[in-house]
Amino acid sequence: MASGMIVQSRPNIGYSFEQLAVSNSVQVLTPSLYMPSTTSGGASSAFLTNDGAAIRYTYEGTTPSATVGHLLSDGGTLILNGQNQMAQFKCIRESADSEISITYERE
């Protein structure tokens, strides 16, 4: 067996992308990019990566703060499944500004 990195397959197809600055005010995802439209049923998942500094996030409606919420470290990844999680997603910086990149996916 060959050694090396294991690559995880993503069965969904990326169709929309955005980058958001995460600072000291709560940031949310852009609804027009993941909600259904006349040409699309919308996203079934969202693949996020964090670049810069740690952030805090929630995805059930709670508002995060610098000390409340799940921690997503610099370089961390997160997958949101379903439009409800995307609509409820909120994030904020922990101690320094960061940037998240989001690819919206559909089956």
VENPE-V209563 format. One record per pair of residues at least 4 apart in sequence whose C-alpha atoms are under 7 Angstrom apart, sorted by the first residue. I is the first residue (numbers start at 1). J is the second residue. If there is no record, write none. Layout:
I&J + I&J
This chain:
12&105 + 12&106 + 12&107 + 13&105 + 13&106 + 13&107 + 14&103 + 14&104 + 14&105 + 14&106 + 15&104 + 15&105 + 16&33 + 16&103 + 16&104 + 17&102 + 17&103 + 17&104 + 18&101 + 18&102 + 18&103 + 19&99 + 19&100 + 19&101 + 19&102 + 20&99 + 20&100 + 20&101 + 21&98 + 21&99 + 21&100 + 22&27 + 22&92 + 22&93 + 22&97 + 22&98 + 22&99 + 23&92 + 23&93 + 23&97 + 23&98 + 24&92 + 24&93 + 25&92 + 26&90 + 26&91 + 26&92 + 27&90 + 27&91 + 27&92 + 28&89 + 28&90 + 28&91 + 29&86 + 29&89 + 31&35 + 34&42 + 34&43 + 34&104 + 35&42 + 35&43 + 36&40 + 36&41 + 36&42 + 37&41 + 37&42 + 43&83 + 43&104 + 43&105 + 43&106 + 44&81 + 44&82 + 44&83 + 44&105 + 44&106 + 44&107 + 45&79 + 45&80 + 45&81 + 45&82 + 45&104 + 45&105 + 45&106 + 46&79 + 46&80 + 46&81 + 46&102 + 46&103 + 46&104 + 46&105 + 47&78 + 47&79 + 47&80 + 47&102 + 47&103 + 47&104 + 48&77 + 48&78 + 48&79 + 48&100 + 48&101 + 48&102 + 48&103 + 49&75 + 49&76 + 49&77 + 49&78 + 49&100 + 49&101 + 49&102 + 50&74 + 50&75 + 50&76 + 50&77 + 50&99 + 50&100 + 50&101 + 51&74 + 51&75 + 51&98 + 51&99 + 51&100 + 52&74 + 52&97 + 52&98 + 52&99 + 53&73 + 53&74 + 53&96 + 53&97 + 53&98 + 54&71 + 54&72 + 54&73 + 54&74 + 54&93 + 54&94 + 55&71 + 55&72 + 55&73 + 55&91 + 55&92 + 55&93 + 55&94 + 56&64 + 56&65 + 56&66 + 56&68 + 56&69 + 56&70 + 56&71 + 56&72 + 56&91 + 56&92 + 56&93 + 56&94 + 57&64 + 57&69 + 57&70 + 57&71 + 57&90 + 57&91 + 57&92 + 58&62 + 58&63 + 58&64 + 58&69 + 58&70 + 58&89 + 58&90 + 58&91 + 59&85 + 59&88 + 59&89 + 59&90 + 60&85 + 60&88 + 60&89 + 61&88 + 63&90 + 64&68 + 64&69 + 64&90 + 64&91 + 64&92 + 65&69 + 65&92 + 66&92 + 66&93 + 66&94 + 66&95 + 67&94 + 72&76 + 80&85 + 80&86 + 81&85 + 82&86 + 83&87 + 84&88 + 85&89 + 93&97 + 93&98
